[in-house]
């Protein structure tokens, strides 16, 4: 009972600890990435959770998407035919113009045109003209790899600082994107005059510093690369000055800047009733406390397209791929942030902007604030703007940072792929490749079909991106390594269009820790009181049930549950309890074995310890061999020895004899004073039990010779033994009472073995075996038949044999045994005179042959006084 209680305690402790970990972990996961406090441990746990969930994708069948999308692939074929990427802007203009003319719903670029084309100066303008002609069809790409983690109050400066050098070129007020977010008094202030003044003063100072550093006289002399460097310097300087000016009294600005800015700054504060009476320190504290971490990822220093292309564009979208901590792409951010200026500071992703143009739709992000003011995304709704009033189309399951789980359709090329080279010919058809799931075999196969160009592209949202291996736009995903980056955007676009999305369990962060606790405790209770096999069965059933349900809701309901800690709890509790039980039970077994091995065979102990059922009363019927040995004249010997000397003699004799029994796979039943009772063939079944018993007997005689020499040297009494062996059916098992039990054998076959041991005294032999044992060993051992006897208590006579040696007898011994067999046959045929002659010969062939001497006497007696006519040659034993 103590073991069970400790096992339960272990299970409850593990479940409790992992529940506490789950509370921290799910709280960590619920917190938007930008708001999280860095924790290497929880981040590692999240990676393990991600990798574990990746296994679920392996069980999900590939699916053929019917979404009206297509990839215009800058693939290896296109690069070989058209030339190295990037291509001329003139070619991009031609390709874009053709796609729009063919009826494409939108054309999005997973590429950026950040530098002018030197070889063909007019090409940029041509591309810009195509963009200007189709403002509602073309989506330009924009990129940044500068993910910022500013203090919340510094957001006020980000949009001004990092978009001022070209912000109007990158992001315009997007009518298809709205943010429903509460503001505070600091947000509502008009900071523009201050920023404008700061910008004018700082950009002049930074520009002069850069020009002097580069040895140039004017900005017109700078190369595009140098121009970008100067803009970056201006942006960084403006941000630093702005952020510090708002929250610090440090004297870091040039005197002329301070002079120009201070009146504007005081004027801003003066017009606000809540702020007008605050001094600078109070205002600084107010600014800091008014801003809380924003959940949407923030980027700065966006790389813009050149003005000729960017200015005429109505829509710009980001093609940033957010990587998880292990470098895999599982989630897709639908929008990004650059500062906190509503509307113009939020940049949609390429997939989202393409989806909005397919409607026409409008996206609305609803924010909420916790009791401490921390913001998070509450809802992400899509409205159809073609109706009046607008109609909500769908609410997408984004996390608090505005990210959606990517619902992969399968391996790469899950969507129609059109090589870009197909758009530079006048053929009326287009070759389209994609992976398609065979409806019958469920296997994925690449298909290539010809479609009419106009029919294929009409109404499709297409993305232009590089898929050629040499361009290295490849990502790791749960479904495939080296997944083309552009197809990530296409996959999410298809998810949005088909409303085919993965979702997370809304109650996961609240419910999962308590599920872990309840399941862990319930299973611990079961495992604490169950045996190893039953516990394993319950463990397997619990595991199969959990995995089946987990996969079912993932595949059928498309709900992804972060279940790593749940399974970890089951595994940890199970193995901890089993390991504890194992070592506890093993300790008990070692103690029990150490104790009982002194009394019974180790094999018996092992059998008892395998299963508690072996300790129950009762036996089973088995064909086995019983073995009895006894010291001759022990009573007389014991009378001559003191108790101490008697114990010494017995120990010297019984120890090696018992070792011989164990060595030959025998089981020691008991010691009966000087006698040894053993059996062969149980508890471990042994088909050669008779042979092992005979070998044990012969080795016992050999050992006896050594003991006799030892006894003589120590002046101890000389001892001799007799052994009886019989094979037959007998009952074997744990017998006795509920208080005292003994693993033993019972039955007539056992009694016969005991009688045979006593028969040795009549015939002067040492080892007597029955005819039943002889029939089992006659091919391996040599024995001579010495009589047919009717033992006391038995009616049927039994042939008895003296065991002589293992293997075939040789030389004089073989000749003697052959003669004895002849004499025994004559004796059984009542030819006593002829038998007498032979027995006299066998008697003289060895110095000591009590059996021959016995038959000489019997023959002489029967010659003088013949037996009755019905004499059957059976000798009747008068004693046991």
BELCOR-V840317 format. One record per run of one state. SS is the DSSP state (h for helix, s for strand, l for the rest). FROM is the first residue (numbers start at 0). TO is the last residue. If there is no record, write none. Layout:
BEGIN
ss;from;to
SS;FROM;TO
SS;FROM;TO
END
This chain:
BEGIN
ss;from;to
l;0;0
h;1;29
l;30;31
h;32;34
l;35;38
h;39;57
l;58;67
s;68;73
l;74;74
h;75;81
l;82;87
h;88;100
l;101;104
s;105;108
l;109;119
h;120;132
l;133;136
s;137;142
l;143;144
s;145;146
l;147;150
h;151;162
l;163;165
h;166;169
l;170;175
s;176;179
l;180;190
h;191;213
l;214;217
h;218;220
l;221;222
h;223;246
l;247;253
h;254;269
l;270;278
h;279;289
l;290;296
s;297;299
l;300;301
s;302;302
l;303;305
h;306;309
l;310;313
s;314;317
l;318;326
s;327;327
l;328;329
s;330;332
l;333;333
s;334;336
l;337;344
s;345;348
h;349;356
l;357;359
s;360;368
l;369;373
s;374;383
l;384;389
s;390;394
l;395;401
s;402;404
l;405;415
s;416;418
h;419;423
l;424;427
s;428;436
l;437;442
s;443;451
h;452;456
l;457;459
s;460;465
l;466;467
h;468;470
l;471;472
s;473;475
l;476;481
s;482;483
h;484;497
l;498;501
s;502;503
l;504;506
h;507;528
l;529;530
h;531;554
l;555;557
s;558;559
l;560;562
h;563;595
l;596;600
h;601;609
l;610;610
h;611;614
l;615;616
s;617;630
l;631;632
h;633;639
l;640;641
h;642;662
l;663;664
s;665;671
l;672;673
s;674;679
l;680;687
h;688;712
l;713;719
s;720;735
l;736;739
s;740;745
l;746;746
h;747;762
l;763;765
s;766;769
h;770;776
l;777;779
s;780;789
l;790;796
s;797;805
l;806;809
h;810;827
l;828;830
h;831;844
l;845;848
h;849;863
l;864;872
s;873;875
l;876;879
END
